[in-house]
Amino acid sequence: MQNPRQIAFLALRDVHRKGAFADVALDRLLRRADLSATDRRLVTELVYGSVRRQRSLDALIDHLGKKKAHQQPLDLRAILHLGLYQLRYQDRIPVSAAVNTTVQLAKENGFSGLSGFVNGLLRQYIRLAEGKKQGNRGGEVQNLESDPLHLPKNPVERLGILHSYPDWIIEVWLERLGLEETEQLCEWMNQTPAIDLRVNPLRAEIEKVEAALQAAGISVSRVPHLPQALRLTGGTGAIQNLPGFSEGWWTVQDSSAQLVSYLLDPQPGEVVIDACAAPGGKTTHIAELIEDRGTVWACDKTASRLRKLQENAKRLSLHSIQIQEGDSRNLPQFINQADRVLLDAPCSGLGTLHRHADARWRQTLQTVQELSILQGELLDRLATWVKPNGILVYATCTLHPLENEGVVRAFLERYPQWQILPPNPNSPAAAYTTPAGWIEVWPHRHQMDGFFMVRLQKKNS
């Protein structure tokens, strides 16, 4: 199978029919396909883009078709999504190519009798949108009065349909940020994510890695405040083929995730526990920061994810990491054993929606509430692992206050012997400190994944 649009359709079919995760469905199909790097990028963009923009694309079908999107056969709906996504959000794809290939998809996947409908709907969109797509601000249609995507006046619904998010997420962000910044955040989260590397200082200097990547034709830049971070822009090809991968010079880790280990500030010779460690980005960073001298316990309840952590640690030549499989709420052997503990808590992931295309449709207010209960339970238990005067860092990659400051405030009320300890002034995390003492990273302000993190200290009793 070499047709990139057919592969994209099959991935979307798995997402809509079977509830598959978009990245899992895509990876399974790409591993079996023999595609050029350009076609792999096209498939990836079409699948992730169509899933991200699902609400917007459904709204277009609702307006242009005789039947609403939810009344269309699932496979036909996926085909229409692919066609409309290319027309609305992909300036580099010729209009004729987008229409003709989508009509062909319909013919080849059981909808020959509806190919005329597909052609007509797409061409109706083109007529309505002609001359209105300005292309700036990430391909958004700017002349909203002439936009075939009909938008209500209610700001929550308008932003939700225009930028393709459920209303509840828009409401959370509007309450916190206001209208202008919420729209900026919505736009940012619909961009294709950048790839950040964290250089392993035990194996290579950042200048060496930077030069090797540039020599291979990779566009690379430094990231403010982060001494080990490099950002790759443009095409990279397969990550494992980049210079330095097999030598353990670097690992992939978003810049905001790198801040977490700097906030933890582990020291050589210490016992450090990463309580929800897999797949191990922060675990290996901790081992690098302690110069691989000390003990880093990596705990996780999923054995397969721990194996990936071990593989990565081996590639990076890190020997201080010890593995402990199990639920961190039930590991009493760690009580009073740690100088520092990291809880990178399971969360709704609202700070990484650009990386996880379907997360916005999988999370709900109920799942957020359930997660906040789990986060509180983990925090309570892990507090017992810390020695007097020890450090506990709580971190999430979400932007929901119920999972962030809500969890921390409730913990401090239950345990007044704990206090917030702001980062050291020379810490890379210090640039993102709030007046309350915790760290907030907002993607549209800081150009990296959304994160919340706070350093807590147990007072000497």
Secondary structure, 3 states (H helix, E strand, C coil): CCCHHHHHHHHHHHHHHHCCCHHHHHHHHHHHCCCCHHHHHHHHHHHHHHHHCHHHHHHHHHHHCCCCHHHCCHHHHHHHHHHHHHHHHCCCCCHHHHHHHHHHHHHHCCCHHHHHHHHHHHHHHHHHHCCCCCCHHHHCCCCHHHCCCCCCCCHHHHHHHHHCCCHHHHHHHHHHHCHHHHHHHHHHHCCCCCEEEEECCCCCCHHHHHHHHHHCCCEEEECCCCCCEEEEECCCCCHHHCCCCCCCCEEECCHHHHHHHHHHCCCCCCEEEECCCCCCHHHHHHHHHCCCCCEEEEEECCHHHHHHHHHHHHHCCCCCEEEEECCHHHCHHHCCCEEEEEEECCCCCCCCCCCCCCHHHHCCHHHHHHHHHHHHHHHHHHHCCEEEEEEEEEEECCCCCCCCHHHHHHHHHHCCCEEECCCCCCCHHHHHECCCCCEEECHHHHCCCCEEEEEEEECCC
